[in-house]
Amino acid sequence: MRNDLGILFDLDSTLIDSSTSVRTAWIQLAGEAGFALQDLVGLHGIPAEGCLRILLPGQPESEVQRWLARIEHLEMTITDGIVPNPGAIELLTALDEREIPWTIVTSGTSPLATERLRVAGIAKPETIVTFSDVTNGKPHPEPFLLGASRIGIAPESCWVIEDAHSGVTAGKAAGCTVAAILTTHKRDELPHADHHLEQLLELLSLIN
């Protein structure tokens, strides 16, 4: 196993496409909780709890937690359309063959990440980092610092693969090299990334 290179993947819109599931769940929640759909714009990549604090300002903590449990339930049960992104399984296989350590660092909770990986047909790594494991979610660097620690690679030797502003910010703050996969944003919308990927498999030529 290499000790000079590690890869830290975001999950949703990076390794898997869960956009249909996420959109359906949050549209339903908006109807139930009474916030406008346009209020969701710009929140991609932020943990659900953080989104709810923005969407439901001034609500007591009990209400935030009630809606958090509700969106978790909706996202756990609405799984239609969850698939691996093109090249994801091939890339993970290639990393394993080259003995390059990798893990997943996601803003989702552990049960949600486990279910989405199962549906997508991607084996859950033992070292996965979820929102359940950290005090501060993305864009704070804590998730990626923990991910690097769990695979035993220094952060400055890790590559972060992300699709969202919050993840790019977190990866850079952790001292990692960041490659943005252009699944949800255009290149000029993620200017702080070190590299931009049209396809996941492009990563192999960059890390060689």
VOVEX-140494 format. One record per residue (C-alpha): residue number from 1; chain; residue in one letter; x, y, z. Coordinates in Angstrom, 3 decimals, m for minus. Last residue first. Example, Ala and Ser with C-alpha at 12.3 -4.5 7.8 and 13.67 -1.06 7.14 Angstrom:
! residues 2
<r resi="2" chain="A" resn="s" X="13.670" Y="m1.060" Z="7.140"/>
<r resi="1" chain="A" resn="a" X="12.300" Y="m4.500" Z="7.800"/>
//
This chain:
! residues 208
<r resi="208" chain="A" resn="n" X="0.576" Y="9.212" Z="m12.306"/>
<r resi="207" chain="A" resn="i" X="m1.866" Y="11.320" Z="m10.240"/>
<r resi="206" chain="A" resn="l" X="m3.138" Y="13.430" Z="m13.138"/>
<r resi="205" chain="A" resn="s" X="m3.445" Y="10.577" Z="m15.635"/>
<r resi="204" chain="A" resn="l" X="m5.558" Y="8.579" Z="m13.198"/>
<r resi="203" chain="A" resn="l" X="m7.831" Y="11.522" Z="m12.361"/>
<r resi="202" chain="A" resn="e" X="m9.151" Y="11.641" Z="m15.937"/>
<r resi="201" chain="A" resn="l" X="m11.150" Y="8.526" Z="m14.995"/>
<r resi="200" chain="A" resn="l" X="m13.625" Y="10.719" Z="m13.117"/>
<r resi="199" chain="A" resn="q" X="m14.754" Y="12.570" Z="m16.243"/>
<r resi="198" chain="A" resn="e" X="m14.832" Y="16.311" Z="m17.055"/>
<r resi="197" chain="A" resn="l" X="m12.286" Y="16.867" Z="m14.318"/>
<r resi="196" chain="A" resn="h" X="m10.990" Y="20.234" Z="m13.126"/>
<r resi="195" chain="A" resn="h" X="m7.681" Y="20.777" Z="m11.341"/>
<r resi="194" chain="A" resn="d" X="m6.353" Y="22.947" Z="m8.510"/>
<r resi="193" chain="A" resn="a" X="m9.857" Y="23.979" Z="m7.409"/>
<r resi="192" chain="A" resn="h" X="m10.238" Y="27.628" Z="m6.419"/>
<r resi="191" chain="A" resn="p" X="m12.072" Y="28.630" Z="m9.601"/>
<r resi="190" chain="A" resn="l" X="m15.119" Y="26.423" Z="m9.015"/>
<r resi="189" chain="A" resn="e" X="m17.784" Y="28.367" Z="m10.949"/>
<r resi="188" chain="A" resn="d" X="m15.379" Y="28.943" Z="m13.845"/>
<r resi="187" chain="A" resn="r" X="m15.219" Y="25.195" Z="m14.497"/>
<r resi="186" chain="A" resn="k" X="m18.986" Y="24.768" Z="m14.581"/>
<r resi="185" chain="A" resn="h" X="m20.868" Y="23.260" Z="m11.659"/>
<r resi="184" chain="A" resn="t" X="m22.953" Y="20.172" Z="m10.885"/>
<r resi="183" chain="A" resn="t" X="m21.064" Y="17.336" Z="m12.588"/>
<r resi="182" chain="A" resn="l" X="m17.775" Y="19.108" Z="m13.227"/>
<r resi="181" chain="A" resn="i" X="m15.503" Y="17.015" Z="m11.007"/>
<r resi="180" chain="A" resn="a" X="m13.286" Y="19.407" Z="m9.074"/>
<r resi="179" chain="A" resn="a" X="m9.763" Y="18.215" Z="m8.304"/>
<r resi="178" chain="A" resn="v" X="m8.378" Y="19.505" Z="m5.019"/>
<r resi="177" chain="A" resn="t" X="m4.826" Y="19.059" Z="m3.737"/>
<r resi="176" chain="A" resn="c" X="m5.052" Y="18.878" Z="0.043"/>
<r resi="175" chain="A" resn="g" X="m4.093" Y="21.442" Z="2.680"/>
<r resi="174" chain="A" resn="a" X="m7.226" Y="20.992" Z="4.801"/>
<r resi="173" chain="A" resn="a" X="m8.386" Y="24.493" Z="3.820"/>
<r resi="172" chain="A" resn="k" X="m8.157" Y="23.473" Z="0.157"/>
<r resi="171" chain="A" resn="g" X="m10.318" Y="20.424" Z="0.772"/>
<r resi="170" chain="A" resn="a" X="m12.898" Y="22.345" Z="2.785"/>
<r resi="169" chain="A" resn="t" X="m13.225" Y="25.073" Z="0.156"/>
<r resi="168" chain="A" resn="v" X="m13.582" Y="22.509" Z="m2.626"/>
<r resi="167" chain="A" resn="g" X="m16.196" Y="20.696" Z="m0.554"/>
<r resi="166" chain="A" resn="s" X="m18.217" Y="23.823" Z="0.172"/>
<r resi="165" chain="A" resn="h" X="m18.111" Y="24.918" Z="m3.460"/>
<r resi="164" chain="A" resn="a" X="m19.385" Y="21.561" Z="m4.716"/>
<r resi="163" chain="A" resn="d" X="m18.177" Y="18.790" Z="m7.045"/>
<r resi="162" chain="A" resn="e" X="m15.359" Y="17.230" Z="m5.062"/>
<r resi="161" chain="A" resn="i" X="m12.337" Y="14.948" Z="m5.457"/>
<r resi="160" chain="A" resn="v" X="m9.771" Y="15.644" Z="m2.733"/>
<r resi="159" chain="A" resn="w" X="m6.202" Y="14.558" Z="m3.426"/>
<r resi="158" chain="A" resn="c" X="m4.050" Y="13.659" Z="m0.456"/>
<r resi="157" chain="A" resn="s" X="m0.309" Y="14.116" Z="0.049"/>
<r resi="156" chain="A" resn="e" X="m0.755" Y="17.488" Z="1.793"/>
<r resi="155" chain="A" resn="p" X="m3.298" Y="15.844" Z="4.087"/>
<r resi="154" chain="A" resn="a" X="m0.731" Y="13.291" Z="5.330"/>
<r resi="153" chain="A" resn="i" X="m1.832" Y="9.727" Z="4.590"/>
<r resi="152" chain="A" resn="g" X="m2.931" Y="7.140" Z="7.141"/>
<r resi="151" chain="A" resn="i" X="m6.276" Y="6.297" Z="5.533"/>
<r resi="150" chain="A" resn="r" X="m8.141" Y="7.434" Z="8.653"/>
<r resi="149" chain="A" resn="s" X="m5.958" Y="10.495" Z="9.129"/>
<r resi="148" chain="A" resn="a" X="m6.638" Y="11.735" Z="5.607"/>
<r resi="147" chain="A" resn="g" X="m10.377" Y="11.317" Z="6.151"/>
<r resi="146" chain="A" resn="l" X="m10.191" Y="13.153" Z="9.480"/>
<r resi="145" chain="A" resn="l" X="m8.435" Y="16.096" Z="7.840"/>
<r resi="144" chain="A" resn="f" X="m11.009" Y="15.919" Z="5.059"/>
<r resi="143" chain="A" resn="p" X="m13.959" Y="16.140" Z="7.449"/>
<r resi="142" chain="A" resn="e" X="m12.306" Y="18.815" Z="9.648"/>
<r resi="141" chain="A" resn="p" X="m11.580" Y="21.293" Z="6.811"/>
<r resi="140" chain="A" resn="h" X="m14.743" Y="23.361" Z="7.475"/>
<r resi="139" chain="A" resn="p" X="m16.780" Y="23.866" Z="4.280"/>
<r resi="138" chain="A" resn="k" X="m17.904" Y="21.150" Z="5.082"/>
<r resi="137" chain="A" resn="g" X="m19.058" Y="19.784" Z="8.422"/>
<r resi="136" chain="A" resn="n" X="m17.806" Y="20.711" Z="11.901"/>
<r resi="135" chain="A" resn="t" X="m18.174" Y="18.319" Z="14.811"/>
<r resi="134" chain="A" resn="v" X="m17.368" Y="15.268" Z="12.754"/>
<r resi="133" chain="A" resn="d" X="m18.218" Y="11.561" Z="12.579"/>
<r resi="132" chain="A" resn="s" X="m21.985" Y="11.669" Z="11.916"/>
<r resi="131" chain="A" resn="f" X="m21.367" Y="13.972" Z="8.967"/>
<r resi="130" chain="A" resn="t" X="m19.685" Y="10.988" Z="7.344"/>
<r resi="129" chain="A" resn="v" X="m16.102" Y="9.755" Z="7.048"/>
<r resi="128" chain="A" resn="i" X="m15.525" Y="6.327" Z="5.461"/>
<r resi="127" chain="A" resn="t" X="m12.535" Y="4.296" Z="6.686"/>
<r resi="126" chain="A" resn="e" X="m14.068" Y="0.834" Z="6.350"/>
<r resi="125" chain="A" resn="p" X="m14.863" Y="1.519" Z="2.698"/>
<r resi="124" chain="A" resn="k" X="m18.459" Y="0.913" Z="1.567"/>
<r resi="123" chain="A" resn="a" X="m18.543" Y="m1.234" Z="m1.560"/>
<r resi="122" chain="A" resn="i" X="m20.180" Y="0.538" Z="m4.500"/>
<r resi="121" chain="A" resn="g" X="m23.323" Y="m0.989" Z="m6.001"/>
<r resi="120" chain="A" resn="a" X="m25.239" Y="2.277" Z="m6.338"/>
<r resi="119" chain="A" resn="v" X="m28.054" Y="1.043" Z="m4.075"/>
<r resi="118" chain="A" resn="r" X="m25.576" Y="m0.101" Z="m1.446"/>
<r resi="117" chain="A" resn="l" X="m23.578" Y="3.117" Z="m1.653"/>
<r resi="116" chain="A" resn="r" X="m26.769" Y="5.111" Z="m1.204"/>
<r resi="115" chain="A" resn="e" X="m27.814" Y="3.048" Z="1.827"/>
<r resi="114" chain="A" resn="t" X="m24.450" Y="3.335" Z="3.578"/>
<r resi="113" chain="A" resn="a" X="m24.252" Y="7.070" Z="2.918"/>
<r resi="112" chain="A" resn="l" X="m27.721" Y="7.574" Z="4.398"/>
<r resi="111" chain="A" resn="p" X="m27.014" Y="5.453" Z="7.486"/>
<r resi="110" chain="A" resn="s" X="m23.674" Y="7.242" Z="8.095"/>
<r resi="109" chain="A" resn="t" X="m25.019" Y="10.749" Z="7.710"/>
<r resi="108" chain="A" resn="g" X="m24.453" Y="12.789" Z="4.587"/>
<r resi="107" chain="A" resn="s" X="m21.782" Y="15.474" Z="4.247"/>
<r resi="106" chain="A" resn="t" X="m19.473" Y="12.893" Z="2.725"/>
<r resi="105" chain="A" resn="v" X="m15.808" Y="11.937" Z="2.912"/>
<r resi="104" chain="A" resn="i" X="m15.205" Y="8.674" Z="1.046"/>
<r resi="103" chain="A" resn="t" X="m11.970" Y="6.724" Z="1.185"/>
<r resi="102" chain="A" resn="w" X="m8.847" Y="6.030" Z="m0.774"/>
<r resi="101" chain="A" resn="p" X="m5.530" Y="4.234" Z="m0.408"/>
<r resi="100" chain="A" resn="i" X="m3.488" Y="3.727" Z="m3.600"/>
<r resi="99" chain="A" resn="e" X="m2.586" Y="0.053" Z="m3.900"/>
<r resi="98" chain="A" resn="r" X="m2.316" Y="0.304" Z="m7.700"/>
<r resi="97" chain="A" resn="e" X="m4.976" Y="m2.381" Z="m8.135"/>
<r resi="96" chain="A" resn="d" X="m7.136" Y="m0.676" Z="m5.512"/>
<r resi="95" chain="A" resn="l" X="m6.842" Y="2.645" Z="m7.334"/>
<r resi="94" chain="A" resn="a" X="m7.769" Y="0.982" Z="m10.623"/>
<r resi="93" chain="A" resn="t" X="m10.849" Y="m0.633" Z="m9.078"/>
<r resi="92" chain="A" resn="l" X="m11.935" Y="2.712" Z="m7.632"/>
<r resi="91" chain="A" resn="l" X="m11.568" Y="4.313" Z="m11.055"/>
<r resi="90" chain="A" resn="e" X="m13.520" Y="1.571" Z="m12.860"/>
<r resi="89" chain="A" resn="i" X="m16.333" Y="1.823" Z="m10.295"/>
<r resi="88" chain="A" resn="a" X="m16.567" Y="5.583" Z="m10.699"/>
<r resi="87" chain="A" resn="g" X="m16.111" Y="5.779" Z="m14.481"/>
<r resi="86" chain="A" resn="p" X="m19.563" Y="7.228" Z="m15.159"/>
<r resi="85" chain="A" resn="n" X="m21.281" Y="8.172" Z="m11.892"/>
<r resi="84" chain="A" resn="p" X="m22.608" Y="5.265" Z="m9.877"/>
<r resi="83" chain="A" resn="v" X="m26.408" Y="5.090" Z="m9.820"/>
<r resi="82" chain="A" resn="i" X="m29.239" Y="6.400" Z="m7.617"/>
<r resi="81" chain="A" resn="g" X="m32.327" Y="6.764" Z="m9.834"/>
<r resi="80" chain="A" resn="d" X="m34.921" Y="5.583" Z="m7.335"/>
<r resi="79" chain="A" resn="t" X="m33.691" Y="5.837" Z="m3.750"/>
<r resi="78" chain="A" resn="i" X="m36.531" Y="7.631" Z="m1.974"/>
<r resi="77" chain="A" resn="t" X="m36.529" Y="5.749" Z="1.348"/>
<r resi="76" chain="A" resn="m" X="m33.299" Y="6.969" Z="2.920"/>
<r resi="75" chain="A" resn="e" X="m33.694" Y="10.479" Z="1.499"/>
<r resi="74" chain="A" resn="l" X="m37.213" Y="10.794" Z="2.903"/>
<r resi="73" chain="A" resn="h" X="m36.220" Y="9.445" Z="6.319"/>
<r resi="72" chain="A" resn="e" X="m33.214" Y="11.754" Z="6.569"/>
<r resi="71" chain="A" resn="i" X="m35.411" Y="14.648" Z="5.447"/>
<r resi="70" chain="A" resn="r" X="m37.859" Y="13.865" Z="8.285"/>
<r resi="69" chain="A" resn="a" X="m35.212" Y="13.439" Z="10.970"/>
<r resi="68" chain="A" resn="l" X="m33.780" Y="16.832" Z="10.041"/>
<r resi="67" chain="A" resn="w" X="m37.282" Y="18.280" Z="10.060"/>
<r resi="66" chain="A" resn="r" X="m37.759" Y="17.221" Z="13.668"/>
<r resi="65" chain="A" resn="q" X="m34.232" Y="18.319" Z="14.616"/>
<r resi="64" chain="A" resn="v" X="m34.832" Y="21.814" Z="13.271"/>
<r resi="63" chain="A" resn="e" X="m38.191" Y="21.923" Z="15.044"/>
<r resi="62" chain="A" resn="s" X="m36.681" Y="20.925" Z="18.397"/>
<r resi="61" chain="A" resn="e" X="m33.955" Y="23.507" Z="17.953"/>
<r resi="60" chain="A" resn="p" X="m36.506" Y="26.297" Z="17.839"/>
<r resi="59" chain="A" resn="q" X="m37.117" Y="27.969" Z="14.462"/>
<r resi="58" chain="A" resn="g" X="m35.618" Y="31.428" Z="14.005"/>
<r resi="57" chain="A" resn="p" X="m34.405" Y="30.741" Z="10.505"/>
<r resi="56" chain="A" resn="l" X="m35.898" Y="27.676" Z="8.794"/>
<r resi="55" chain="A" resn="l" X="m34.122" Y="27.454" Z="5.425"/>
<r resi="54" chain="A" resn="i" X="m30.689" Y="28.449" Z="6.737"/>
<r resi="53" chain="A" resn="r" X="m30.862" Y="26.179" Z="9.796"/>
<r resi="52" chain="A" resn="l" X="m32.300" Y="23.487" Z="7.532"/>
<r resi="51" chain="A" resn="c" X="m29.358" Y="23.697" Z="5.150"/>
<r resi="50" chain="A" resn="g" X="m26.873" Y="23.352" Z="8.024"/>
<r resi="49" chain="A" resn="e" X="m28.667" Y="20.230" Z="9.236"/>
<r resi="48" chain="A" resn="a" X="m28.697" Y="18.819" Z="5.713"/>
<r resi="47" chain="A" resn="p" X="m24.919" Y="19.162" Z="5.343"/>
<r resi="46" chain="A" resn="i" X="m23.854" Y="21.759" Z="2.734"/>
<r resi="45" chain="A" resn="g" X="m22.830" Y="20.326" Z="m0.648"/>
<r resi="44" chain="A" resn="h" X="m25.653" Y="21.972" Z="m2.589"/>
<r resi="43" chain="A" resn="l" X="m27.099" Y="24.976" Z="m0.725"/>
<r resi="42" chain="A" resn="g" X="m26.803" Y="27.493" Z="m3.555"/>
<r resi="41" chain="A" resn="v" X="m30.447" Y="27.329" Z="m4.622"/>
<r resi="40" chain="A" resn="l" X="m32.593" Y="25.662" Z="m1.951"/>
<r resi="39" chain="A" resn="d" X="m34.470" Y="28.922" Z="m1.239"/>
<r resi="38" chain="A" resn="q" X="m35.882" Y="28.697" Z="m4.768"/>
<r resi="37" chain="A" resn="l" X="m38.028" Y="25.774" Z="m3.588"/>
<r resi="36" chain="A" resn="a" X="m39.839" Y="28.005" Z="m1.100"/>
<r resi="35" chain="A" resn="f" X="m40.172" Y="26.987" Z="2.545"/>
<r resi="34" chain="A" resn="g" X="m43.340" Y="25.557" Z="4.091"/>
<r resi="33" chain="A" resn="a" X="m42.107" Y="22.534" Z="6.042"/>
<r resi="32" chain="A" resn="e" X="m44.315" Y="19.960" Z="4.266"/>
<r resi="31" chain="A" resn="g" X="m44.095" Y="21.367" Z="0.766"/>
<r resi="30" chain="A" resn="a" X="m40.378" Y="22.052" Z="1.106"/>
<r resi="29" chain="A" resn="l" X="m39.890" Y="18.518" Z="2.446"/>
<r resi="28" chain="A" resn="q" X="m41.470" Y="17.006" Z="m0.662"/>
<r resi="27" chain="A" resn="i" X="m39.267" Y="19.093" Z="m2.928"/>
<r resi="26" chain="A" resn="w" X="m36.300" Y="18.103" Z="m0.758"/>
<r resi="25" chain="A" resn="a" X="m36.946" Y="14.372" Z="m1.190"/>
<r resi="24" chain="A" resn="t" X="m37.574" Y="14.537" Z="m4.939"/>
<r resi="23" chain="A" resn="r" X="m34.440" Y="16.596" Z="m5.559"/>
<r resi="22" chain="A" resn="v" X="m32.249" Y="14.319" Z="m3.462"/>
<r resi="21" chain="A" resn="s" X="m33.480" Y="11.137" Z="m5.156"/>
<r resi="20" chain="A" resn="t" X="m33.150" Y="12.597" Z="m8.646"/>
<r resi="19" chain="A" resn="s" X="m29.693" Y="14.009" Z="m7.894"/>
<r resi="18" chain="A" resn="s" X="m28.247" Y="10.803" Z="m6.415"/>
<r resi="17" chain="A" resn="d" X="m25.541" Y="10.398" Z="m9.037"/>
<r resi="16" chain="A" resn="i" X="m22.660" Y="8.587" Z="m7.379"/>
<r resi="15" chain="A" resn="l" X="m18.910" Y="9.002" Z="m7.026"/>
<r resi="14" chain="A" resn="t" X="m18.963" Y="12.804" Z="m7.299"/>
<r resi="13" chain="A" resn="s" X="m22.576" Y="14.012" Z="m7.477"/>
<r resi="12" chain="A" resn="d" X="m23.090" Y="12.607" Z="m3.956"/>
<r resi="11" chain="A" resn="l" X="m20.017" Y="10.928" Z="m2.469"/>
<r resi="10" chain="A" resn="d" X="m17.020" Y="13.222" Z="m1.926"/>
<r resi="9" chain="A" resn="f" X="m13.840" Y="11.341" Z="m2.544"/>
<r resi="8" chain="A" resn="l" X="m10.577" Y="11.469" Z="m0.602"/>
<r resi="7" chain="A" resn="i" X="m7.622" Y="10.005" Z="m2.502"/>
<r resi="6" chain="A" resn="g" X="m4.285" Y="9.097" Z="m0.931"/>
<r resi="5" chain="A" resn="l" X="m0.646" Y="9.380" Z="m1.983"/>
<r resi="4" chain="A" resn="d" X="2.722" Y="8.947" Z="m0.267"/>
<r resi="3" chain="A" resn="n" X="2.049" Y="5.859" Z="1.855"/>
<r resi="2" chain="A" resn="r" X="1.386" Y="3.402" Z="m0.950"/>
<r resi="1" chain="A" resn="m" X="0.000" Y="0.000" Z="0.000"/>
//
